[in-house]
Amino acid sequence: MKAVAQSVYGSADVLALRSLPRPVPRPREVLVEVRAAGVDPGVWVNMTGRPYASRVAFGLTRPKVAVRGRALAGVVASVGAEVTTFKPGDEVYGTCGGGSFAEFAVALPRRLAPKPVSLSFVEAAAVPISAVTALAAIRDAGLRSGDVSGRKVMVIGAAGGIGAYAVQLAVAAGASVTGVCGPGKVELVRSLGAADVIDYTTAEVDSLGAVHDVVIDTAGCRPLALLRRAMTPRGNLILAGGGHDAGGLLGGFTRQLRAPFVSPFVSQRVAGLTALERAEDLEALTPMFDEGTLKPVIDRVYPLADAPAAISYLAEGHPTGKIVVAI
Ligand SMILES: NC(=O)c1ccc[n+]([C@@H]2O[C@H](COP(=O)([O-])OP(=O)(O)OC[C@H]3O[C@@H](n4cnc5c(N)ncnc54)[C@H](OP(=O)(O)O)[C@@H]3O)[C@@H](O)[C@H]2O)c1
């Protein structure tokens, strides 16, 4: 099969389109014929081995997994002997550990769900990591239960992969959303339902005052003190990401690590977010796509051979929604 793989860490030119053996599913695995694969900053982290602390998990001197990509949408080709929840021909979406920038990938059933019928494979591949992370942030903010009407939520990186979903999910929950994005994306963020939009090149995130009950930060690596100035005294700051390429051992993840040491000493809650890749979360999102409450925002679609260019584009740091590799 054709796959985009690497032998050493580095920039996108370490990636090459190779012919590799088709993976064989183990008894508890599913073999998926990949139709489309999502591109997200985690792919860049796996490719570069940066921040350097990520190498503890992904391989100290070179990547343990050669094929890049995690998010996928495709058709089940075969299943292992112990798999009862999927069968050949099922259309699925989810994540895999062995690389989705490939014609075939093996995945665990607990990381796959039936694809939303209303989404194409390209659209479905734009969901698994980003929308699941947005859902985790919305849940962590307490916006999935109880009366949230009147609550003000700020999403930083509102036009990005996670942010575009977070805006839509917060609006669907009944919150009033302030989206923070760069120039040229204000209208898009408004179209996703944001009541207010801050173009961060003309105003900072605290420019509306300490009015937000929740701040979900996906981008930009701003200091915690600045983020807290945008929140009410009992506000909830959720650090979903940002600044993974900030350099050093931990990149921008130092803010997430500092959060538990800051939170007990301030009136606001400051918390890092770690989203899990679970079928239950995809199943919770599926009806929202099929009912039209949520829609993927797709920036660019690249053919498999151009996956390195897709990652390079993402690494520029300003995608509008999601980038997808079509296979
Ligand atoms: N916590 C978790 O479990 C989890 C899971 C997945 C990913 N992540 C992390 O979450 C982060 C975001 O992921 P993503 O997929 O949303 O990335 P993305 O698709 O690259 O989006 C980032 C967005 O941030 C905007 N941005 C860039 N600089 C900014 C700034 N200074 N202020 C405000 N916005 C800015 C960018 O566009 P504009 O500047 O043009 O607006 C872009 O739209 C990454 O660091 C990723 O590693 C965390």
PDBQT file of the ligand as one rigid body, heavy atoms in Angstrom, charges set to zero:
ROOT
HETATM    1  N1  LIG A 401      -5.679  19.286  25.038  1.00  0.00    +0.000 N 
HETATM    2  C1  LIG A 401      -5.774  18.322  24.140  1.00  0.00    +0.000 C 
HETATM    3  O1  LIG A 401      -6.142  17.187  24.462  1.00  0.00    +0.000 OA
HETATM    4  C2  LIG A 401      -5.426  18.643  22.710  1.00  0.00    +0.000 A 
HETATM    5  C3  LIG A 401      -5.869  17.794  21.676  1.00  0.00    +0.000 A 
HETATM    6  C4  LIG A 401      -5.559  18.143  20.365  1.00  0.00    +0.000 A 
HETATM    7  C5  LIG A 401      -4.781  19.271  20.096  1.00  0.00    +0.000 A 
HETATM    8  N2  LIG A 401      -4.342  20.032  21.123  1.00  0.00    +0.000 N 
HETATM    9  C6  LIG A 401      -3.549  21.268  20.890  1.00  0.00    +0.000 C 
HETATM   10  O2  LIG A 401      -4.438  22.347  20.703  1.00  0.00    +0.000 OA
HETATM   11  C7  LIG A 401      -3.799  23.373  19.929  1.00  0.00    +0.000 C 
HETATM   12  C8  LIG A 401      -4.733  23.850  18.829  1.00  0.00    +0.000 C 
HETATM   13  O3  LIG A 401      -5.018  22.773  17.952  1.00  0.00    +0.000 OA
HETATM   14  P1  LIG A 401      -5.830  23.073  16.621  1.00  0.00    +0.000 P 
HETATM   15  O4  LIG A 401      -6.003  21.777  15.928  1.00  0.00    +0.000 OA
HETATM   16  O5  LIG A 401      -7.014  23.905  16.895  1.00  0.00    +0.000 OA
HETATM   17  O6  LIG A 401      -4.752  23.963  15.835  1.00  0.00    +0.000 OA
HETATM   18  P2  LIG A 401      -4.920  24.780  14.479  1.00  0.00    +0.000 P 
HETATM   19  O7  LIG A 401      -5.941  24.135  13.622  1.00  0.00    +0.000 OA
HETATM   20  O8  LIG A 401      -3.555  25.003  13.964  1.00  0.00    +0.000 OA
HETATM   21  O9  LIG A 401      -5.562  26.169  14.910  1.00  0.00    +0.000 OA
HETATM   22  C9  LIG A 401      -4.889  27.124  15.651  1.00  0.00    +0.000 C 
HETATM   23  C10 LIG A 401      -5.588  28.475  15.385  1.00  0.00    +0.000 C 
HETATM   24  O10 LIG A 401      -5.055  29.463  16.223  1.00  0.00    +0.000 OA
HETATM   25  C11 LIG A 401      -5.031  30.703  15.534  1.00  0.00    +0.000 C 
HETATM   26  N3  LIG A 401      -3.969  31.520  16.114  1.00  0.00    +0.000 N 
HETATM   27  C12 LIG A 401      -2.647  31.527  15.802  1.00  0.00    +0.000 A 
HETATM   28  N4  LIG A 401      -1.995  32.415  16.556  1.00  0.00    +0.000 NA
HETATM   29  C13 LIG A 401      -2.916  32.966  17.383  1.00  0.00    +0.000 A 
HETATM   30  C14 LIG A 401      -2.877  33.932  18.395  1.00  0.00    +0.000 A 
HETATM   31  N5  LIG A 401      -1.731  34.553  18.724  1.00  0.00    +0.000 N 
HETATM   32  N6  LIG A 401      -4.013  34.235  19.061  1.00  0.00    +0.000 NA
HETATM   33  C15 LIG A 401      -5.173  33.629  18.756  1.00  0.00    +0.000 A 
HETATM   34  N7  LIG A 401      -5.306  32.715  17.784  1.00  0.00    +0.000 NA
HETATM   35  C16 LIG A 401      -4.183  32.385  17.107  1.00  0.00    +0.000 A 
HETATM   36  C17 LIG A 401      -4.771  30.337  14.104  1.00  0.00    +0.000 C 
HETATM   37  O11 LIG A 401      -5.310  31.152  13.062  1.00  0.00    +0.000 OA
HETATM   38  P3  LIG A 401      -5.462  32.755  13.041  1.00  0.00    +0.000 P 
HETATM   39  O12 LIG A 401      -4.252  33.286  13.746  1.00  0.00    +0.000 OA
HETATM   40  O13 LIG A 401      -5.442  33.115  11.604  1.00  0.00    +0.000 OA
HETATM   41  O14 LIG A 401      -6.758  33.062  13.710  1.00  0.00    +0.000 OA
HETATM   42  C18 LIG A 401      -5.434  28.953  13.981  1.00  0.00    +0.000 C 
HETATM   43  O15 LIG A 401      -6.702  29.058  13.405  1.00  0.00    +0.000 OA
HETATM   44  C19 LIG A 401      -2.481  22.766  19.456  1.00  0.00    +0.000 C 
HETATM   45  O16 LIG A 401      -1.441  23.230  20.292  1.00  0.00    +0.000 OA
HETATM   46  C20 LIG A 401      -2.678  21.270  19.664  1.00  0.00    +0.000 C 
HETATM   47  O17 LIG A 401      -1.456  20.607  19.870  1.00  0.00    +0.000 OA
HETATM   48  C21 LIG A 401      -4.665  19.764  22.415  1.00  0.00    +0.000 A 
ENDROOT
TORSDOF 0
